[in-house]
Amino acid sequence: MEDGRRFDAGRRCLALLAAEPDRPEALARWLVDCGLVPEGTPLDAVDAGWVERFASLRDDVDALVRAELATRPATGPTAAAGPTATGPTAAGPTAATGPTAAAVPPAATGAPGPPADAAPAEQPHPAPHPAPALARVNALAAAAAPPAPRAVPGPGGRLVRALDAPPACAALLAALARDAVELLTDPAARARLRACEGDHCRRVYLDTSRGARRRWCSSATCGNRDRVARHRARTGRSRDG
């Protein structure tokens, strides 16, 4: 939480990367805040062993996500917007340089084109993901079933989510590990992975903004610092000139 605004990572496994619960009570609070367990769930079993196991999963997911982000050709607002018609990962040769620039578009020939929301074709991954981290995440995802939710009457008679019993550590780790597996194996989702462009910020998030142009983990924090820095730089150049 920063300046009263909660960081929206877009996925729980990515929210884990930004969390640093170093005490059992902090981890119990995070499990509720991220929505992994409902408010009011008994979490008396959370102890230092839980903290260590969640920290280990965080390190492994971080390694896999960083390996994915390392394949990106560039950073900045242009890269954040996704492949363009002139980029090397565009769906085909460009009008300016492609050898088939004069080719008739599919619509003109009656041939079906790609769906409007189709993800751009991916290039082969240039480097393997860290094998030990991948093996541990896969093992956690398969080790236990995530907690099963149920609907129960809440205040005012509205249905609310609850768990049948206090969750086990392995079940919660499995839920986060499966979320990471689903994210990293979904081409459309992983194409929206972004690293915050703020100086010294290591937060990662899923960019669901219009046009995929989100640049910072938070516009109110890292975004504001960037704007202030650019303003000071412009002001300094004006004085020097």
N, C-alpha and C positions, 0 to 999 in steps of 0.2 A: 504494500500500500504506500503510495507516495502522494503527498499533498491532498489526501482525501480521495484520491482516484485509484481504483484498483487496476493493475496491469492486466490487460486482456490478451492472453497468449493465443487464444483461439482453440487450443487443445490442452487437455489436462497434463499430458506428458511434457508439453512445452512449458506449462506453468510450473512443473516440478523443477525445470532447469533454473528458473528465476527464484525458486524458494531455497532458503537456507535454514530450515528448522533444526537448530542444533541442540534442542532440548525436547524431551517427550511432550511437554505441554504445548510447545510451539508447533510440533508436528501434528498433534491432535487438533489444534486450531486450524492448521492449514488443510487438513483432510476435510474439514467442514467447509472452510472458505472456498475451496476449489470445487466443491459439489460432489466429491467422491463419496461422502457419507452425509446423510441428512442431519440437520440440526437436532440436537438432543440424543444422538446415538451414543450409548455408553462406550467410552474409549479408555477405560481404566487400565487396560492391558498394555497400552502404549508405553514403552520403556526405552532405555538406551539402545537395546538391541534393535528395536524398530528404527530408531534414528539412523543407526549404522547401515541397515539394509536399504533404507530409502535413499541414503546418500550414495550408496554403491550403485543403485539403479540410476540415479540422477547422473552419475559420472558416465555410465555406459550409454545412456540415451544421448547425452551431450556429445560423446565421441562420434556416435553414428550421425547425428544431425550435423555436426561440424564437417564430417566427411562429405555429406551431401552438399552442404553449402560451398565447400571448397571446389566443387565442379563448376560453379557459376563463373562465367567469363568476366564479369565486371560487377561493381557495386555502384550505388547512387540511384537517383530518380529514374534514369533511363533504364537501368537494369531492373529496377523494381517494377517498372511498368510491364515487363515481360518481353518476349521476342517481338521484333517489329518487322515490317515488310522489307527492311534493308539489312537486317541482322543475319548473322551466319546460321542462326537456328530457325529462320523463317520457314514456312511450310514449303517453299519452293524457290527457284531462282528469282531475283528481283527484276523489276522492269529495266533498271539501269544497267545491270551487269549480267543477268541470266541469259544463257544461250537460247532459252525457249521463251524469251520475253514476249514474242508475238503470238504465242500459243493461244488458242481460243479458250476462254474460261469454261468450266464445266457447265455453267448455267446456259451458255449459248448452244451447247451441243445436246442438251437434254440429259447429260450424265449427272448422276447424283453427286453433289459436293459433300464435304464434311459437315457435320452438325455445327450449328452456330456456336454452341458452347463446348465444342471439342477442344481438348488440351492439345497444344502444339506437339509435334512429333519430338520425342526425346532422343538425344544423342547417347551413344554408349557411355557408361560410366568409366572415366579414364583411370580410376584407381579403385582397388578393392576397399570395402568397408572394413574397419577393424574387426577381425575374426573373433577374438576373445569376447569383445563387448557384444557382438551380434549373437554369439552362442549363449551368453548369460541372459540377454533379454529374451531370446526365444525360449530358454529354459524356464524363466519366470512366467512367461505368458502361458506355458503349458502345465505349470506346476499345480495350479489350483483354479477352481472356478471363481470368477468375480462374485462379490456379494449379490444375492438376488433381491431386488427391491419388491415392495408390495405397496398397495394403496390402502391407506387407512383414513378414517374421518379425523380431521383436524379441527382447530378452532373455527367456530362458525359453521361447522358441518362440511366444509370443503375438504376434498380428498388431498392428502399430502403423502409424500414418499417416506417410507420407513423400511428398516431392515428387520428380519425375523429375529436376529440375534446379534450381539456384538461381533463385528467382523474380525477375522483373523488377519494377521500381518500378510501371510502368503496370498490371501484372496485380494487384498488391496494392491499389493505389488503386481499381481496378475492383471488386474484391471488397467493399471498404468502401462505395463509392458505390452498388453494387447493394443492399447491405444497407440503406442509408439510403432508397433508392427503395422497397424492399419495405415497410419500416416505415411510411413516410409515406403510402403508398397502401393500406395495410391498415386498414380502419376499426376492427377489433377490437384490433389492436396499438396504433394511435395513440391509441385511447381510454384506454390504460393508460400513456401518457406522463405522467411526473410530474417536477416540479422539486423538489429538496430544500428543505424548509422551514427548514433551518438558517440562522441569520443569516450573511450574506455568503458563502453557499455557492451556487455556480452549477452544481452537478452535476445531471444529468438522468438518469433511469433509467426502465426499463419495470417497472411495478408488477405483479408476478405473485403477490402475497401473497393469502391467503384473504380475501375480501371487499374486496380492493383498498384496504387501509387503510395501506399503507406511507407514512410521512411524511418519512423522511430517507434520505439516501444510505447512511448507516451508523448503526445504533442505538448503536453503541459510541462514535461520535465526535459527529456533529451531534445525534443523539438524546440522548446523555448531557449535552451542553452545554445543550440546551433544558430537560431535567429539572432540572439544577442551577440554571439561571436562575430557573425557576418556583419551586423550593424556596426560593431566596434571597428572591424577591419575597414569598412567603407569610410567611417568617420575619420580614422587615422590616415587613410590615403588622401582624403579631402584636405586635412590639415597640412600634410606634407606637400600637397600640390599648391 
